[in-house]
C-alpha cells in the first residue's frame, strides 16, 4: 500500500486535492469551495440546514468501517434529516479533523464515499474545513436543502388519531453493529481468527451503507400524502416516537406485531439471543422515516410495500405505549442510542 | 465550584438546557433548534454558508482560554467569513463533542459566550449536534448569511493596479498567543509562579476575544466602496494575500512600512525578541479584513482610521513581494498558520 503523509500537501494543498474533480450539480450553487463562504441562490424557496458531528470511537470504529463507507454514510445521515423535513438536499459542507494515523490514501478513500453520496443524491459539496486532531478522526457535515414555502414537515404537528407509519425495516443496523462488535472482540482475543460475516450481508449493509429514503418522500408527494409530522429514525423508533409525542403534546400506541423486521434481521437476532422487537424499537442508525398522517390517507399508502402502519397517536394522558402480541400495554423501555 | 456531570441530563436534556433561553432574532428563521433541520426563509437574497472545525490542543488550549471566550470566538470567527463575502450573518449551527472532563457548568460558560456573540451580531442559533468525545473538546460551527443577489465579493476578482487594504491592526493575536504559551511553560515548570499578564491587555484581548469587522462592511457600503476582492485574515496577511493573488491570477507588492501594527503589539514583539513585521505578516487569528479596491476609490477610504492601504496588485509575472523599509524586494517567507 502506498502511503503519503498529509503534511506533504499542507491544508490548502489537501483541499485542492480533495475537491479538484468535483462538479457542481445544482443551479442554486453559485460559489462552492474556495472562498470564505459558499453562495447559494434561492428561487422563492425556503432553506433547510442540518448538521452532524461524528467522532471516531463514539460514532464509528475504523476497525470494521471501510473509509469509503464512512464517507458515504457521513453524508447520507445528514441528507436523511433534510428529507425528514420533506425537503430536497442541495449542498453539503464537509469538515474533517485528522490524526497523523490517517494517510492521504485513506482520506482519498473517505472522500470517494463522500463524492459517491453527493453523486447519488445530487448534492454539491460547497465548503468545509480540514484540520488536524490530536487523537481520532472527526467528521462534521452540514447539509443544506430547500423546500417549497411552508411545505416543510415538523415533529410537533401530529394530531390525535393520526396513523404512525415507518418506512422499510427496523433493527437491521443495530444487529449489524452487534455482529461487528462480536467479531472485533473475537479478533482482538485471537488475531488468527478471520471475521465470520457469512450470510450476514443484509445486517452488515444496513450498518455500513444506509441510504436516505428519498424514494419515500417522492412516493408521498406523488400520491399527495402530506404527513402531519415526520422525522428520520437515527436513534431508534422508541426514541423518535417520543420526540413526536413530546413535541406534539400527544401519546401513542405502537403494535409490536406491526413492526417491520426483515427476515435476515430476525434470524440474526435469534442467533445473538436478542429479542427482534427490542432491536426494532431501540436499535439506532436505520435512517428510515417515521411519519404520522390522517387516517383518511390510509388507502393511498397501501400501494407501497415500503411503508408500514405501526400504530396511532392518542391523547397525552394515555401515555406512549407498546401493545405486545399478547395484547398487554408496555412502556417503551430504552432511550434510543445514547450519545452520553 | 459546583460540578454537574453532563450524563445526568442525556443528549436531549442537554440540548433543551442549552437552548431554553434563546430567542429568535431574524425574521428569516422559521424553525430553529429541535427538528431534523432548521428552516430559513429567503427574501430574494442569496444564502452564504461557512463552516469551521475547532479542536482542543490544535486550535485552542483550555489552560489559558476561558470557556466563555472560547464560545464567543468560535462564533465570531465564522461570522467573520460571512462578512468577508460582503454578507450579513443570520443564523449559526453549533455542534460540540465533549469529553467527560467537561462539566455542565463548564459547557454553560461556553454557551454563555456563544449566546453573547449571537446577541452582539444578531444571529440565531438554529441547530447543532451534541455528542461525546474520547479525548478533548471539539467544536464545529456553521454560519449562514445572506447577501443581495450578486453582491457577494470573492477572492478571485482582484484586478491589476487595485489597492490592497486591511482593517485594524495585525499581529496582535499572534503576540497574545506567544505570551500565553510563554506563561503556560513557566507555570508548568513551576506552578507557584502566577502568570504575568501585566500591561498586556491589548494582545491578550486580540487572542481571546476577537471581533468580526461588521463595522468595516458597513463603512464600505455606506461610502459606496465595492471591493474588487475580499477575505478575512485568519491565517496571517502573507497567507491571505497569496490566496487573492493565486485565485485572481495576479501578483502583489506590500509595503513593510504601511503594515498597521498597534503600539502595544510592537512593544510586545520587541519584548519577546520578535520582528513586528513578521508578526504582522505571518501571525494568524486577527480576523481583520483584507480587500482590494480600484485606485479611484482611494479618497473615499481616507475618512476611516480603521483602514490602511498596504500595497497594490500587479501582473502575475511580477510575483508576490514585500517591499522592505530599505526598499528591497522580499518573498513572503511563511505559509501562515499551519493546520498540519
Contacts between the chains, C-beta under 8 A, distances in Angstrom:
chain1	res1	chain2	res2	distance
A	6	B	340	5.8
A	7	B	340	4.5
A	9	B	340	7.8
A	10	B	335	6.7
A	10	B	338	6.8
A	10	B	340	6.0
A	11	B	338	7.0
A	11	B	339	4.2
A	11	B	340	5.7
A	12	B	243	7.8
A	14	B	340	7.3
A	30	B	46	6.6
A	30	B	152	7.7
A	31	B	152	6.8
A	31	B	154	6.4
A	34	B	155	7.5
A	34	B	156	7.9
A	34	B	247	7.0
A	35	B	85	6.7
A	35	B	154	5.3
A	35	B	155	5.5
A	35	B	156	7.7
A	35	B	231	7.3
A	36	B	50	5.9
A	36	B	80	7.9
A	36	B	81	3.9
A	36	B	82	7.3
A	36	B	84	4.1
A	36	B	85	5.2
A	36	B	155	7.6
A	36	B	231	5.5
A	36	B	232	6.1
A	37	B	48	4.2
A	37	B	49	5.8
A	37	B	50	3.8
A	37	B	81	5.1
A	37	B	82	5.5
A	37	B	84	7.5
A	37	B	85	4.7
A	37	B	87	6.8
A	37	B	143	7.4
A	37	B	145	6.7
A	37	B	152	8.0
A	38	B	48	6.8
A	38	B	49	4.5
A	38	B	50	7.3
A	39	B	46	5.4
A	39	B	47	7.3
A	39	B	48	5.9
A	39	B	85	7.1
A	39	B	147	7.1
A	39	B	152	5.1
A	40	B	46	6.4
A	40	B	47	4.1
A	40	B	48	7.4
A	40	B	49	6.5
A	41	B	46	5.3
A	41	B	47	7.6
A	41	B	149	7.7
A	42	B	42	3.5
A	42	B	44	7.3
A	42	B	45	6.8
A	42	B	46	6.8
A	42	B	47	6.3
A	44	B	42	7.3
A	45	B	42	6.8
A	46	B	30	6.6
A	46	B	39	5.4
A	46	B	40	6.4
A	46	B	41	5.3
A	46	B	42	6.7
A	47	B	39	7.3
A	47	B	40	4.1
A	47	B	41	7.6
A	47	B	42	6.3
A	47	B	47	5.5
A	47	B	144	7.5
A	48	B	37	4.2
A	48	B	38	6.8
A	48	B	39	5.9
A	48	B	40	7.4
A	49	B	37	5.8
A	49	B	38	4.5
A	49	B	40	6.5
A	49	B	91	7.1
A	49	B	93	6.2
A	49	B	126	6.3
A	49	B	127	6.1
A	49	B	142	7.2
A	49	B	144	6.2
A	50	B	36	5.9
A	50	B	37	3.8
A	50	B	38	7.3
A	50	B	127	6.5
A	51	B	93	4.5
A	51	B	95	5.7
A	51	B	127	5.9
A	51	B	128	6.1
A	51	B	129	5.8
A	51	B	140	7.2
A	51	B	142	5.8
A	52	B	95	7.4
A	52	B	129	5.2
A	53	B	95	4.0
A	53	B	96	7.5
A	53	B	97	5.6
A	53	B	129	4.4
A	53	B	131	5.7
A	53	B	138	7.0
A	53	B	140	5.4
A	54	B	131	8.0
A	55	B	97	5.0
A	55	B	131	6.1
A	55	B	132	7.3
A	55	B	133	5.1
A	55	B	134	7.1
A	55	B	138	6.9
A	56	B	134	7.6
A	57	B	134	4.4
A	58	B	97	7.4
A	58	B	131	6.1
A	58	B	132	5.6
A	58	B	133	6.6
A	58	B	134	6.6
A	59	B	131	7.1
A	80	B	36	7.9
A	81	B	36	3.9
A	81	B	37	5.1
A	82	B	36	7.3
A	82	B	37	5.5
A	84	B	36	4.1
A	84	B	37	7.5
A	85	B	35	6.7
A	85	B	36	5.2
A	85	B	37	4.7
A	85	B	39	7.1
A	87	B	37	6.8
A	91	B	49	7.1
A	93	B	49	6.2
A	93	B	51	4.5
A	93	B	142	6.4
A	95	B	51	5.6
A	95	B	52	7.4
A	95	B	53	4.0
A	95	B	140	6.1
A	96	B	53	7.5
A	97	B	53	5.6
A	97	B	55	5.0
A	97	B	58	7.4
A	97	B	138	7.1
A	126	B	49	6.3
A	127	B	49	6.1
A	127	B	50	6.5
A	127	B	51	5.9
A	128	B	51	6.1
A	129	B	51	5.8
A	129	B	52	5.2
A	129	B	53	4.4
A	130	B	339	6.8
A	131	B	53	5.7
A	131	B	55	6.1
A	131	B	58	6.1
A	131	B	59	7.1
A	131	B	339	4.5
A	131	B	340	7.9
A	132	B	55	7.3
A	132	B	58	5.6
A	132	B	339	6.0
A	132	B	340	5.5
A	133	B	55	5.1
A	133	B	58	6.6
A	133	B	136	7.7
A	133	B	138	7.8
A	134	B	55	7.2
A	134	B	56	7.6
A	134	B	57	4.5
A	134	B	58	6.7
A	134	B	135	6.8
A	134	B	136	6.2
A	135	B	134	6.8
A	135	B	135	4.7
A	135	B	136	7.0
A	136	B	133	7.7
A	136	B	134	6.2
A	136	B	135	7.1
A	138	B	53	7.0
A	138	B	55	6.9
A	138	B	97	7.1
A	138	B	133	7.8
A	138	B	138	5.6
A	140	B	51	7.2
A	140	B	53	5.4
A	140	B	95	6.1
A	140	B	140	3.7
A	142	B	49	7.2
A	142	B	51	5.8
A	142	B	93	6.4
A	142	B	142	4.3
A	143	B	37	7.4
A	144	B	47	7.5
A	144	B	49	6.2
A	145	B	37	6.8
A	147	B	39	7.1
A	149	B	41	7.7
A	152	B	30	7.7
A	152	B	31	6.8
A	152	B	37	8.0
A	152	B	39	5.1
A	154	B	31	6.4
A	154	B	35	5.3
A	155	B	34	7.6
A	155	B	35	5.5
A	155	B	36	7.6
A	156	B	34	8.0
A	156	B	35	7.7
A	231	B	35	7.3
A	231	B	36	5.5
A	232	B	36	6.1
A	243	B	12	7.8
A	247	B	34	7.0
A	335	B	10	6.7
A	338	B	10	6.8
A	338	B	11	7.0
A	339	B	11	4.3
A	339	B	130	6.8
A	339	B	131	4.4
A	339	B	132	6.0
A	340	B	6	5.8
A	340	B	7	4.6
A	340	B	9	7.8
A	340	B	10	6.0
A	340	B	11	5.7
A	340	B	14	7.4
A	340	B	131	7.9
A	340	B	132	5.5
